[in-house]
Amino acid sequence: MAEYLFDRPEFNDPEAAREHLESIRWPKGPVCPHCGAVDRITKLQGTSHRPGLYDCGHCRDQFTVTVGTLFERSKISLDKWLFAAALMAASKKGVSSKQIERMLGVTYKTAWFITHRLREAMRTGGLSAPFGSGGGNVEVDETYIGTDSSKTKHRGGGSNKNKVLSLVDRATGQSYSMVIDNLDWQSLRPILVENILHEARLLTDEAGHYSRARVYFAGHETVNHKADEYVRLSDRTVHTNTVEGYFSIFKRGMKGVYQHCGKQHLHRYLAEFDFRYNHRIKLGFDDAQRTTALLKGISGKRLMYRPIGSQVH
């Protein structure tokens, strides 16, 4: 792992980084980000032109591989961007902005901006297909993390904490997580119905807010954690251990690495943990392939500093 991160040329040389990014974004040759053309594109190699500059013979615009991506117009060298992407993709529980600051030799503010931009690249914005195809098992559970500063402190129940809902499709091994405001059936029903097929079997704990789920899905089985039941003895497929395992990684990262996260940023951290979970070794992705998958997500996601928010975490 250390050899991959530190010794590859794309992490140490801006020109090698640009060529590497071109091979990922344009595997069949340059594509104009302005008009979408793939022919009549000329690489400008004069001494007055910056490296990696292309001219489109259709729209007559010029571009580089970073145009239309979250790297566009960045003053940070491309090898540092790729190095940070590799670090975030390879670190199972995440890597802090302070660590990025030290390893890249940038300011903390810059490192924080880099990590949030890369989390945006990891964010899919939704499922490509609902979970539970073919009557498969889908585990659903919720957890609490941090404090929702918009709510006053309340006696127990986690009412003043940030609430996270996660779905895990056992067949595909994919997770999908989101921040939710309320844990009640009225809030959960549209999320579950939109993201889980009617033919699926839903697996949850004994929480009352799932009690009406059977009407919407082919089956709904529960385990009673309050009674120390974590696997049903009569049917060992009935459990929520998979999603609990996801939460275990998520919480160790949030508490041990990131330590604090405001609610306004939590959705990006969830995208980060979902991304690594959905591109883990068990699903056929090594560190290099996971980094490549991250870099494929940079298109159309130019995230400016102001939209991220002024509060640094």
Residue pairs with C-beta under 8 A, 6 or more apart in sequence:
1 90
1 287
4 86
4 90
4 287
4 288
5 11
5 83
5 86
5 87
5 90
5 287
9 16
9 20
10 16
10 17
10 19
10 20
10 21
10 79
10 82
11 17
11 79
11 82
11 83
11 86
12 79
13 79
14 51
14 77
14 78
14 79
15 51
15 52
16 79
17 77
17 78
17 79
17 81
17 82
18 51
18 52
18 64
18 65
18 78
20 82
21 65
21 66
21 71
21 78
21 82
21 295
22 30
22 52
22 65
24 292
24 295
24 296
25 31
25 65
25 69
25 295
25 296
25 298
25 299
26 65
28 38
29 38
29 41
30 38
30 41
30 43
30 54
30 65
31 37
31 38
32 38
32 41
32 54
32 56
32 58
32 59
32 61
32 63
33 63
33 67
33 68
34 56
34 59
34 61
34 63
34 67
35 56
35 58
35 59
35 61
37 56
37 57
37 58
37 59
39 57
40 56
40 57
40 58
41 54
41 55
41 56
41 57
42 54
42 55
42 57
43 53
43 54
43 55
44 53
44 54
44 55
44 62
50 64
52 64
52 65
53 62
53 63
53 64
54 62
54 63
54 64
55 61
55 62
56 62
56 63
66 72
66 73
66 74
66 78
68 299
68 300
68 302
69 298
69 299
69 300
69 301
69 302
70 117
70 118
70 120
70 121
70 298
70 301
70 302
70 303
71 78
71 81
71 298
72 302
74 81
76 104
76 106
76 110
76 114
80 104
80 106
80 114
81 114
82 291
82 295
83 103
83 104
84 100
84 104
84 111
84 114
84 115
84 118
85 118
85 121
85 291
85 294
85 295
86 287
86 291
87 95
87 99
87 100
87 103
88 94
88 95
88 115
88 118
88 119
88 272
88 294
89 276
89 279
89 287
89 290
89 291
89 293
89 294
90 287
90 290
90 291
91 257
92 249
92 253
92 276
93 249
93 252
93 253
93 256
93 257
94 253
94 254
94 257
94 258
94 269
94 272
94 273
95 115
95 257
96 257
96 258
97 108
97 111
97 112
97 114
97 115
97 313
98 108
98 111
100 106
100 111
100 114
100 115
101 107
101 108
101 110
101 111
104 110
104 111
104 114
106 114
108 312
109 312
112 312
112 313
113 305
113 308
116 265
116 268
116 303
116 308
117 301
117 303
118 294
119 268
119 269
119 271
119 272
120 268
120 271
120 301
120 303
121 294
121 295
121 297
121 298
121 301
122 271
122 272
122 274
122 275
122 294
122 297
123 267
123 268
123 271
123 275
123 297
123 301
124 271
124 274
124 297
127 174
127 176
127 195
130 194
130 195
130 196
130 197
131 138
131 167
131 169
131 172
131 174
131 176
131 195
131 196
131 197
131 200
132 138
132 169
132 196
132 197
132 199
132 200
132 201
132 202
132 217
133 171
133 197
133 199
133 200
134 171
134 199
135 199
135 200
135 201
135 218
136 169
136 170
136 171
136 200
136 201
137 169
137 170
137 171
137 200
137 201
137 203
137 237
138 167
138 168
138 169
138 170
138 196
138 200
138 201
138 202
138 203
139 167
139 168
139 170
139 203
139 204
139 239
139 240
139 242
139 243
140 165
140 166
140 167
140 168
140 192
140 196
140 202
140 203
140 204
140 210
140 240
140 243
141 165
141 166
141 204
141 205
141 240
141 243
141 244
141 247
142 163
142 164
142 165
142 166
142 180
142 183
142 207
143 163
143 164
143 166
143 247
143 250
143 251
144 158
144 161
144 162
144 163
144 164
145 161
145 162
145 164
145 250
145 251
145 254
145 261
145 266
146 161
146 162
146 254
146 260
146 261
146 262
146 263
146 266
147 160
147 161
147 162
148 160
148 161
148 162
148 263
149 262
149 263
150 263
151 159
151 160
152 160
153 160
154 160
162 179
162 263
162 266
163 179
163 180
163 181
163 182
163 183
164 177
164 178
164 179
164 180
164 250
164 266
164 270
165 177
165 178
165 180
165 188
165 191
166 175
166 176
166 177
166 178
166 243
166 246
166 247
167 175
167 176
167 177
167 192
167 195
167 196
167 243
168 174
168 175
168 176
168 242
168 243
168 246
169 175
170 242
173 278
173 280
173 282
173 283
174 277
174 278
175 243
175 246
175 274
175 277
175 278
176 195
176 274
177 246
177 250
177 270
177 273
177 274
178 191
178 267
178 270
179 263
179 266
179 267
179 270
180 187
180 188
180 191
181 187
183 207
183 209
184 209
185 209
185 210
185 211
185 212
188 209
188 210
189 212
189 216
192 202
192 213
192 216
192 217
193 216
196 202
196 217
198 216
198 217
198 218
199 217
199 218
200 217
200 218
200 219
201 217
201 218
201 219
201 220
201 221
202 210
202 213
202 214
202 217
202 219
202 220
202 221
203 220
203 221
203 222
203 223
203 238
203 239
203 240
204 210
204 213
204 220
204 221
204 222
204 240
205 222
205 223
205 224
205 225
205 240
206 222
206 223
206 224
206 225
206 226
210 220
210 222
213 220
214 220
221 232
221 235
221 238
222 238
223 229
223 230
223 231
223 232
223 238
223 239
223 240
230 239
230 241
231 238
231 239
231 241
232 238
232 239
246 273
246 277
249 273
249 277
250 270
250 273
253 273
254 261
254 269
258 269
258 313
260 313
261 269
261 313
262 309
262 311
262 313
264 309
264 311
265 308
265 309
265 313
275 293
275 294
276 290
279 285
279 289
279 290
279 293
285 293
